[in-house]
Amino acid sequence: MVAWLPPDLDEAAVVAASARRGVALRSVARYRLNPAGPGGLIFGYATLSERAIAEGIATLSHAVADVRTT
């Protein structure tokens, strides 16, 4: 699944902040042909329970808050 980020949110910073909190994500940057495209996150969730997905999204929201306050 891909989620596009608002223009004011740096995808590399969100990926790094998420990793520091234990949530692994990939950015769309490595798959983009044009480097000027919108920022986005790639989620993999095939082997996760619904509870783990919900916890991961909650943790991601804290990571985004970390990025927005820096």
Phi, psi and omega in degrees: 000143177244137174238124179277139182266152173295154185301336182274003183246119181281123184295321179297321179293322179293317179299316180294316180295322178294318179298321178297333179265004175092012179249120181267127177226164171241149175266158177283348185306319184289344181253359185276134176280327180251117183295347182271007182289171181292152176285147179199165181239143177251125181251135171244129186217014187300327184256011183259148174284164177301322179296316179296322178296314180299317179295321179296319178294319177298317179294321177299321180297324176291323178295318178297319177298321177302316182293320183290336181268355180260000000 
